Each structure stands twice: as structure tokens, then as C-alpha cells.
Amino acid sequence: MRGRYLIKSLSMTAKPDWFERGFPHLWLPYTQMKAAPEPLAAARTRGSRIVLADGRELVDGIASWWTACHGYNHPHIARAVTRQLGVLPHVMMGGIVQEQAATLAKRLADLLPGDLTRVFFSDSGSVAVEVALKMAVQFWLNKGEHKRKKFVTFRGAYHGDTTGAMSVSDLDAGMHRLFQGLLVEQLVADLPRTEESGALFEQFAERHAGELAGIIVEPLAQGAGGMVFHDADVLRRLRKAADKCGALLIFDEIFTGFGRTGAMFACEAANVVPDIITLSKALTGGTLPLAATVARKHVFDAFWSDDPERALMHGPTFMGNALACAAANASLDLFEQEPRLRQAAAISVMLRRELGACRGLPGVKDVRVLGAIGVVELNEIKDIHALRQAFIAEGVFIRPFGSIVYLTPAFTIGEEDLKKLTDTVVKVVKGKQ
Ligand SMILES: Cc1ncc(COP(=O)(O)O)c(C=O)c1O
């Protein structure tokens, strides 16, 4: 029922030719295309804004699924990619390595805590998770333990859309329940949020030790499963339980990595070193697809052998793509040269202050902030399309899902644009009653 939300009429300007001709051939993600409003036609991006083909300009509240941490079109990244395009856009990684991938691997190894020092590149977050799962299973095979093939995963988890990644996502809560028959059954648990549940979790993990390859978690913030946060103690309990039962601990930092929760990586805030970590999203500053699965030395050592069958059996065609790695190296330059974590901290303060106005409003279940993630959870969203359109009509791009409205802006967003985002959330949530 569209009338439930404040909707200004959208201008009915003509759509560009490329849209008219091309859109009938596009298949959109997570979208019932018959019922959904037509997508927006984007013409350009700049800073924290998306410029539409009809001239409207939207302040972007979610940085293209949490990737564009430096804002759009950062000239330093653009220059690095352009330079690399003229030198070496891509060579396969089988038998050849190039400077950008090697440099990025070294920089990630230096940035990550402990001996997370061996980097396997791929091209999307889901594939990075697939690689992590295969790495863990083959780690045990290489050690002669052939039964350790299962993973503990947590209620509310989301790790991607490929079959392995879906199997470790929360099938009941998430969008993957349709594929239940296709997927390997994993062990699903609640996050151990208290000392007591930590002890119970340890017992649970130990009971399954013989079949357990690993424990996989999104540290500090479950993202696409509903933007639900937990504290660092949970991660320390998981480390302890993993150590006791011998399972590998996998942190999926595809959402949380690169400053989103306030620290460069969520694992640092918890002072916990996982055995494997997955990275993607903001790795290239939101410009090119790239992901990394990074293993600790003892994990890599289990593959180091005279036996060719002990090699990691994975190899995406575009792994370590030089353009994407050049973008990622440039993105890391920006983290070194510009005050990104301070900017994230300032965003956090403002989100807390401004979104606080939603607390106590009818229909609002919770308001929470972690780092540069601001969430207003509603009791329910009856008409998600109408709510999304209401934001667009107000000049912002915010894309609620489930029962939450959230903001994950670029760290470089100006104060005025951030205020526009928070004011609009408050206004639209108020107008909903
Ligand atoms: C924590 C986490 N893991 C994995 C993925 C999957 O990444 P991709 O969409 O690049 O496959 C996502 C995407 O939202 C994510 O948030």
C-alpha cells in the first residue's frame, strides 16, 4: 500500500535510449521484476552522489553495497587503474605473477594481524568464501583427517550466493531457503553472546570435533542477515572453542573489513587472529571486483608438500587481475594517506546522534550504530518498494531490506550530505506512521 509512506511524485522525464533498448535484456538481483518499480538510470557518480540520467542527484547512503569507501571516482584510484590498463591489464596467474598482485599480497599480509600472510585472490566475496571452505576441508584432508568436512555457522549469517557460501548462511532467515535440497547441511548455532553460552558452545563444538573443518562467522556485524551486532567477547569465545576442538576459525570480513566497524579489520578490535579471513567489497574502494582469502602460515603449511595432490585445488581465471589489484593498492594508499578511520569515527558519532531521533517512534523496534553502520530496525516493512521509492523521492539512495533501514555511507561523505541522509531516514520513518 504505497500511501503508507511519504512519496513525492517522481519526475516522469524520458528515459535514455540505452535504457529503453537495454533494460528489457537485464535480469536484476533479488528482484521480482514484474512487481518492482523500474530501476533508476544512473548517468554518473561523484563523491557520495549518484547522478541520474534525468538530471536528479541522489545522496548515496549505502556506498554501492558497502564498497565505495572513498566515495565514487576517487582520482587516485582512477589514475592507478588507467596507468595499469596501458601496462598490463591482466595475465593469468597459473605460472605467472605480476607486480600489482604481489605488491597487494604483501601489503595485506603486513596490514592483517598475526601470521595471516598467504593471500589467495579471487573475484567476488562469495568465491572468497568458497575458497575459504575448500581450504579448510583440504587442510584436514592433507593432514589425513578425512571426516572433517562440516562447518559451524550462525543464525542470521550471510556469506554469499554460491552453493558453498549459501550452505553456511542462515537458510531459515535468509533468501537461500529455496535451495535447501541442493546445499550441504552444516551445523547451525547461536552466537555465544554470554560466558554461559560460550561454555555450551565449546561443548557443542567438541561433540562435533571429528566432523568439523571450521567455524565461520562475520565478526562484530552480521550484514545482509539483518545488520545485527555482537561484541568482541563473542569472537574470543569462538577462538577458544575452535582451539579446543581443533577446527579452523574463519572470519568473513567482506562487509566488516577496511574500516566499516571502526577498526581497519573487525578482528583487530577483538584482538583475535582467525586462521582464515575473507576480504572483498571495499578492497578496491568499490571500483573493480576483487576478493582475497588470506590464510595463516600453519594453514598454508598443510598444503606445502612434494605431493601435487596436496595443492589447493582452486583457480579463478581472473584471479589477481592486475587492474583490480592496482585499484586495491591505490585504495590502500588512501587508507595510509587520508584519515579514513577518523572519518569513520566521526560518521559513527553523527549516526548515533541523528538516528537517535527514531528511538521510541511507533513502529521502531531498535536503533543501533557500530562504526560507520547506522541501523533503524522497524517492527515490519509492509511495502518495501514504496519505502525505497519514498527515499528516492527525497533525493537519497537508501535501500531498506527485511525490516531494517540502514546507512553505510562512504567515509568521505560531507557533513551536509550525511545530515541529509539521517534527516531523511528520520522524516520517512516518522511519515510511515
Ligand atoms: C559478509 C559477506 N560475505 C560474503 C558476501 C558475498 O559477496 P559477493 O556479493 O561479492 O559475492 C557478502 C555480500 O554481501 C557479505 O556481506
The ligand as a Gaussian input file, in Angstrom:
#p B3LYP/6-31G(d) Opt

LIG

0 1
 C       29.814000     -10.987000       4.844000
 C       29.637000     -11.263000       3.383000
 N       30.188000     -12.342000       2.838000
 C       30.081000     -12.609000       1.522000
 C       29.361000     -11.791000       0.689000
 C       29.233000     -12.120000      -0.779000
 O       29.967000     -11.218000      -1.535000
 P       29.665000     -11.054000      -3.103000
 O       28.339000     -10.416000      -3.216000
 O       30.794000     -10.196000      -3.595000
 O       29.707000     -12.430000      -3.693000
 C       28.735000     -10.670000       1.217000
 C       27.935000      -9.775000       0.371000
 O       27.138000      -9.002000       0.813000
 C       28.885000     -10.385000       2.602000
 O       28.311000      -9.321000       3.171000

